[in-house]
Amino acid sequence: MTDTTTAPPGADSVDPPVKAPIRRLWGYARHHLRLLLIGGALSFAGGIVGLVQPLIAMDVIDTLSNDESLTRPLVYLTAVVIGGGALSALGPYFMQIAGQDVVLTVRRQLIGRLVRLQVAEVDRLKPGDLVSRLSSDTNLLRTVASTTVIGGVTDAFMILGGIGLMAWLDPVLFGTTMSMVALVTVTMLFIMPRIQSATVHSQKALGDMGSLLERIFSAFRTVKASGAEDHEIARLDEAATVARDKGVKASFWEALAGVAAFMPVNIAFLMVLGVGGARVASGAMDVGTLIGFLLLLFYLMGPISGLVASLSQLQTGLAAIHRIEEVANLDSEEPVGAVTARGGEGPAQVVFEDVTFRYGEDLPYVHHGVTFASSGRGLTALVGPSGAGKTTVFSLIERFYPATTGSIRVDGVDIADWPLEELRGLIGYVEQDAPVLDGTLRENLVMAAPDASEDDIAEVVKTARLTELVGKLPDGLESRIGYRGTTLSGGERQRVAIARALLRKPRLLLLDEATSQLDAANEAALKQVMLDAAERTNVLVVAHRLSTVTSADQIVVFDAGLVRAVGTHAELVAKDDLYRDLAASQLLTAA
């Protein structure tokens, strides 16, 4: 009688956004502008010092031609080389620090956004892809935010300064060089957008591969028990191949950008050597000027290479911003703050009134007009065939999804008008599969009640029959229980989930198949826990055992998304055929 109503498969990727503007990059970097400017200024100063080297080399040649001492120009040249090297080392260091700070800022924003995503968004997306946005995409952003923009601007100024010196040294050779610069510019305008597009597809392919691996680990034992390793390996191999192909395409455009930059520069070098040599032979220019021009052109290969790399990395960074900003466009949960905090005492009342619900506009309705009330203290059991919509009731109360039509009220107030944090604060919820998180047993217990006292923890450990488990674990409550609680049995995980819910001292307790994985002894004990809790609070339970149902103060019978009957066990056996059949069949089994 397990309720198998689930969220729709829906789309499994984020919709593509509009082109990410440069101002988003500025928005990330501006909070760390001081470090970026210090690093940029040092790098710029190092570049300026580098531009002086060809001029000093010209002075060395002139000094040799005049049979003068080389001491002065060599001292200058040594100082310039050492000073330029120091500046060029310090600049990138400061920019890398700023880049790490930028990544930290973005990751904090992204973490807050991801964890607050609406359940419906997470249901339709691939978790592995979301993880890749937090890790690899933000890492791409680090390089762009630190070295690419400022480094690119510095390289651009170096190139402009070098071009100015070339024009001053010899206008003819300058014109020869500029024809090649124009060719590089036109080529880059064609290539750069293709680098960005290829990088977007490459990062998406990596995210898809991560999602497949996450899918395997989430059901690792099932994969092995089914002998499906080869099948899953084949799927992962296919995804890895696609990621490789997408990465190769991105690398192709990046390599083409490098070739498109260096070929014209090398051709310009040869042309300057040929034209300059002819001008030296004709006496139109001296050999020192030609050597200085060639050294300057040779020196500018570095800034040109850096600028091309910066432009390529900028496209990669914009692709990363695309994917990071996509998360910002997803629907997230935020505390509404629309009403004054209510903070009531005693059991919370729940009323469903003609509620309809479906997971998507193109999907069938799960609820077709559900109406029932759980008016306060006591135990209300929800029963019905698989897929009748019982578990969905809990999802609507928790506001994981909004009702399509109708009204759901808690303490007389529509749940849409409750501050979300406060609404969930009064609820204790045990999910159908009773998940636990990687960490210690204590961390799992206090997750919903971080301020719980040691006495409170000891009480729920005893109440949930976890005393024996705590005693046999090597470090007691401080023992780690593994990924998804793999070191615990199904019944132990269920008891941990129940203890976690009880530790919160909720006004409304939602239990979805709370005893389904327990043996008879533990089931009987935890049934008593439910009944004790029902003396103090409002308990709603999706019931699958006859013993639980017969003890309920009220039973709500679901069938095909409707409430067909409400009453006690004796009343429903007498008046409702479906309930009578359920009670007599294996769908409700006696303890």
Beta strands, then each sheet from edge to edge (+ up, - down):
strand 1: 350-357
strand 2: 367-374
strand 3: 378-383
strand 4: 405-410
strand 5: 413-414
strand 6: 427-430
strand 7: 508-512
strand 8: 538-542
strand 9: 554-559
strand 10: 562-567
sheet 1: 2+ 1- 4+ 5-
sheet 2: 6+ 7+ 8+ 3+ 9+ 10-
end
